[in-house]
Amino acid sequence: MKYYLISGEASGDLHGSNLMKGIKKADSNADFRYWGGDLMENQGGTLVKHYKYHAFMGFITVLLNIKTVLNNLNQCKKDIIHYQPDVVILIDYPGFNLRIAKFVKENGIRVFYYISPKIWAWKQSRIKIIKQYVDKMFVIFPFEKDFYKKFSYPVNFCGNPLLDAIENRENKNELFADFIKRNNLPDKPVIALVPGSRKQEIKNILPVMLSVISNYLDYQFIITGTPSIEKGFYRKIIDKHNVKLIYNETYQIIQQSYVALVTSGTAALETALLNIPQVVCYKFPGGKLGYKLGTKLLKVKYISLVNLIMDKATVKELIQHYLSTVNLKNEIDKILKDKDYKNQMLNDYKDLMSILGGAGASERTAKLMLSYLN
């Protein structure tokens, strides 16, 4: 069969690549064409456009790049019609993908959505578009089934693909001595800085993360670099801070750390699945006013996926004006010095893994997709 996949950021590229791997096992004649990244390209097929050329976040950024956004939408639509796939598989990235869903459905091509837009958190009105234009929805969090049930829209949950990504990661059994030797690092314990995959996030959050460095001279700080962000961008923020920037080793860096300071999003869940204590950070323009508006718009109690899945404050969330040097230092100290606090977090992580259903989600999802297509 012919599969057209669309992902718009690093996490979508990761999950898209694992899904493609699963599809190839279920369909030996699978032919792929996609918008994605390096990981999807490694699975074969044809990469139409890399996500780094169309990953725009936020209303203002989209507005400033509206011509590019519209050109990308038109290019994608024309390419789908020319390719005539058996199914279009949309991976998260709702601002772009929901527009494509409408077009694809109206042209008589089946639409599958893998990794639901976070409409349980905001923009619940999107459920109307999903019900009208998406044939099958494949969710990755168990609570999403109950959410969609309220709208009489059945969805499929086959587990969370992050467990596959964690299980299949490179150097998963690497010793700390080998890690520091390979990266030419000093023999000091690590605190990982995971500032996000978008420039706006990094610009807002990384400076606060860097501000605690002087309080932990016995530790080394390592930033997990995102491949789509050039070194020069990081360098302007890092400036004279004593910190190391390493690309393409996010999992390896986190798994070797004592504490991880993580931008809210997929990375927070990845850190939990790697069993590393963390502080979840998020900050956006607008200060206290922005925080008040944000809390009114959000339909959930927490912003981190870990806490949402557990339905309790397993990890500390420092949001907006609460993300400060003092608060960040207090949380790091609690993790490093309070064994009970740290152990409670790690015990909750065990429950989290059980709730998510174990490894193999990508293959299970691929098989279910193929059964629907047949």
URTA-V283106 format. One record per residue. N is the residue number from 1. RES is the residue in one letter. PSI is psi in degrees with one decimal (NA if undefined). BURIAL is b if it has 9 or more other C-alpha atoms within 8 Angstrom, else e. Layout:
n=(N	N)
res=(RES	RES)
psi=(PSI	PSI)
burial=(BURIAL	BURIAL)
This chain:
n=(1	2	3	4	5	6	7	8	9	10	11	12	13	14	15	16	17	18	19	20	21	22	23	24	25	26	27	28	29	30	31	32	33	34	35	36	37	38	39	40	41	42	43	44	45	46	47	48	49	50	51	52	53	54	55	56	57	58	59	60	61	62	63	64	65	66	67	68	69	70	71	72	73	74	75	76	77	78	79	80	81	82	83	84	85	86	87	88	89	90	91	92	93	94	95	96	97	98	99	100	101	102	103	104	105	106	107	108	109	110	111	112	113	114	115	116	117	118	119	120	121	122	123	124	125	126	127	128	129	130	131	132	133	134	135	136	137	138	139	140	141	142	143	144	145	146	147	148	149	150	151	152	153	154	155	156	157	158	159	160	161	162	163	164	165	166	167	168	169	170	171	172	173	174	175	176	177	178	179	180	181	182	183	184	185	186	187	188	189	190	191	192	193	194	195	196	197	198	199	200	201	202	203	204	205	206	207	208	209	210	211	212	213	214	215	216	217	218	219	220	221	222	223	224	225	226	227	228	229	230	231	232	233	234	235	236	237	238	239	240	241	242	243	244	245	246	247	248	249	250	251	252	253	254	255	256	257	258	259	260	261	262	263	264	265	266	267	268	269	270	271	272	273	274	275	276	277	278	279	280	281	282	283	284	285	286	287	288	289	290	291	292	293	294	295	296	297	298	299	300	301	302	303	304	305	306	307	308	309	310	311	312	313	314	315	316	317	318	319	320	321	322	323	324	325	326	327	328	329	330	331	332	333	334	335	336	337	338	339	340	341	342	343	344	345	346	347	348	349	350	351	352	353	354	355	356	357	358	359	360	361	362	363	364	365	366	367	368	369	370	371	372	373	374)
res=(M	K	Y	Y	L	I	S	G	E	A	S	G	D	L	H	G	S	N	L	M	K	G	I	K	K	A	D	S	N	A	D	F	R	Y	W	G	G	D	L	M	E	N	Q	G	G	T	L	V	K	H	Y	K	Y	H	A	F	M	G	F	I	T	V	L	L	N	I	K	T	V	L	N	N	L	N	Q	C	K	K	D	I	I	H	Y	Q	P	D	V	V	I	L	I	D	Y	P	G	F	N	L	R	I	A	K	F	V	K	E	N	G	I	R	V	F	Y	Y	I	S	P	K	I	W	A	W	K	Q	S	R	I	K	I	I	K	Q	Y	V	D	K	M	F	V	I	F	P	F	E	K	D	F	Y	K	K	F	S	Y	P	V	N	F	C	G	N	P	L	L	D	A	I	E	N	R	E	N	K	N	E	L	F	A	D	F	I	K	R	N	N	L	P	D	K	P	V	I	A	L	V	P	G	S	R	K	Q	E	I	K	N	I	L	P	V	M	L	S	V	I	S	N	Y	L	D	Y	Q	F	I	I	T	G	T	P	S	I	E	K	G	F	Y	R	K	I	I	D	K	H	N	V	K	L	I	Y	N	E	T	Y	Q	I	I	Q	Q	S	Y	V	A	L	V	T	S	G	T	A	A	L	E	T	A	L	L	N	I	P	Q	V	V	C	Y	K	F	P	G	G	K	L	G	Y	K	L	G	T	K	L	L	K	V	K	Y	I	S	L	V	N	L	I	M	D	K	A	T	V	K	E	L	I	Q	H	Y	L	S	T	V	N	L	K	N	E	I	D	K	I	L	K	D	K	D	Y	K	N	Q	M	L	N	D	Y	K	D	L	M	S	I	L	G	G	A	G	A	S	E	R	T	A	K	L	M	L	S	Y	L	N)
psi=(162.7	125.4	129.8	116.0	145.9	114.6	153.8	10.0	178.9	-44.0	-37.7	-36.4	-43.2	-52.9	-33.2	-40.0	-41.2	-35.2	-43.0	-40.5	-42.6	-40.6	-40.4	-32.7	-34.3	-25.8	101.0	-15.8	17.7	133.4	127.1	140.8	138.4	159.1	120.4	-134.5	-161.3	-38.6	-39.8	-38.7	-32.2	-19.6	-2.9	-170.8	-160.9	120.7	116.9	-49.1	135.6	142.7	-24.3	-14.9	-0.5	20.0	87.2	134.3	133.2	150.8	-46.2	-45.0	-42.2	-42.4	-42.3	-24.6	26.9	-36.0	-43.4	-42.7	-47.8	-39.0	-40.0	-42.5	-45.2	-42.0	-43.2	-45.1	-45.9	-39.0	-38.8	-45.8	-40.0	-37.9	-32.2	64.6	162.7	-27.9	146.3	124.9	111.7	131.6	103.5	-137.5	55.7	-35.6	-38.3	-48.8	-33.0	-30.3	-39.8	-37.9	-45.7	-46.7	-46.4	-46.2	-41.2	-16.4	16.3	19.1	139.7	144.1	118.1	141.9	120.6	120.9	96.3	144.2	150.0	56.3	-14.2	-14.9	-41.2	164.7	52.4	-17.3	-18.4	-14.5	-33.1	-42.9	-43.5	-46.3	-32.4	-34.1	-6.8	120.0	-45.5	133.0	131.4	107.6	162.4	3.9	134.3	-32.9	-17.2	-28.2	-44.4	-37.2	-51.0	-28.2	-32.6	-23.4	15.1	42.3	103.1	136.5	169.4	130.4	116.4	13.8	-179.8	125.0	-14.9	-31.5	-34.2	-44.5	-41.4	-43.7	-36.3	10.7	153.9	149.3	36.4	-20.0	17.2	135.8	153.7	-40.1	-38.6	-35.9	-48.2	-32.4	-44.3	-33.0	9.4	52.3	156.1	160.8	72.9	146.2	151.1	139.1	120.0	138.4	116.7	86.9	12.4	176.1	1.3	147.7	-39.2	-43.0	-48.8	-44.2	-35.6	-35.1	-39.6	-41.2	-36.6	-40.1	-43.4	-24.8	-13.8	-5.5	-43.4	-15.6	-7.5	67.1	-18.3	-0.8	157.6	140.0	131.1	128.8	132.6	108.3	138.5	127.9	-32.9	-5.3	123.2	153.4	-37.6	-35.2	-46.3	-42.2	-36.4	-31.1	-41.0	-43.6	-112.9	12.5	144.4	84.6	150.4	137.8	121.3	129.0	153.7	27.9	37.9	-51.4	-42.2	-39.6	-47.2	-44.7	-17.6	2.0	157.5	-34.8	146.1	130.8	114.5	131.0	134.2	138.1	-155.3	-36.5	-32.7	-40.7	-40.0	-42.0	-40.7	-41.5	-21.8	-1.8	39.6	129.3	146.4	162.8	126.1	129.5	141.5	138.4	139.1	162.3	146.2	-13.2	-143.7	-36.4	-43.3	-37.1	-44.4	-42.2	-40.9	-42.1	-26.5	-34.3	-35.2	141.2	11.4	162.1	-26.7	163.1	-21.4	141.6	-32.9	-51.1	-34.8	-43.7	-41.8	-17.9	37.9	168.0	73.7	-43.2	151.4	131.8	120.6	105.9	138.5	-120.9	-14.3	-16.9	90.9	166.2	-45.1	-49.2	-37.4	-42.5	-41.7	-41.1	-39.8	-43.4	-40.8	-41.5	-41.0	-27.9	-22.5	99.9	-38.3	-41.7	-46.3	-45.9	-34.1	-40.8	-45.0	-35.9	-39.1	-34.3	-37.7	-43.9	-37.9	-46.5	-39.0	-42.5	-35.6	-8.5	7.8	173.5	165.6	6.7	-38.5	-43.3	-41.4	-41.5	-43.7	-44.4	-40.8	-40.5	-45.0	-36.8	-37.1	-40.4	-31.4	NA)
burial=(e	b	b	b	b	b	b	b	b	b	e	b	b	b	b	b	b	b	b	b	b	b	b	b	e	b	b	e	e	b	e	b	b	b	b	b	b	e	b	b	b	e	b	e	b	e	b	e	b	b	b	b	e	b	e	e	e	e	e	e	b	b	e	e	b	e	e	e	b	e	e	b	b	e	e	e	b	e	e	b	e	e	e	e	b	b	b	b	b	b	b	b	b	e	e	e	b	b	e	b	b	b	b	b	b	e	e	e	b	b	b	b	b	b	b	b	e	e	b	b	b	b	e	e	e	e	b	e	b	b	b	e	b	b	e	b	b	b	b	b	b	b	e	b	b	e	b	b	b	e	e	e	e	e	b	b	b	b	b	b	b	e	b	b	b	b	e	e	e	e	e	e	e	e	e	e	e	e	b	b	e	e	e	e	e	e	e	e	b	b	b	b	b	b	b	b	b	e	e	e	b	b	b	b	b	b	b	b	b	b	e	b	b	e	e	e	e	e	b	b	b	b	b	b	b	b	e	e	b	e	e	e	e	b	e	e	b	b	e	e	e	e	b	e	e	b	b	e	b	b	b	b	b	b	b	b	b	b	b	b	b	b	b	b	b	e	b	b	b	b	b	b	b	b	b	b	b	b	b	b	b	b	b	b	e	e	b	e	e	b	b	e	e	e	e	e	e	e	b	e	e	b	b	b	b	b	b	b	b	b	e	e	e	b	b	b	b	b	b	b	b	e	b	e	b	e	b	b	b	e	b	b	b	b	b	b	e	b	e	e	b	b	e	e	b	b	e	b	b	e	e	b	b	e	e	b	b	b	b	b	b	b	b	b	b	b	b	e	e	b	e	e	e	e)
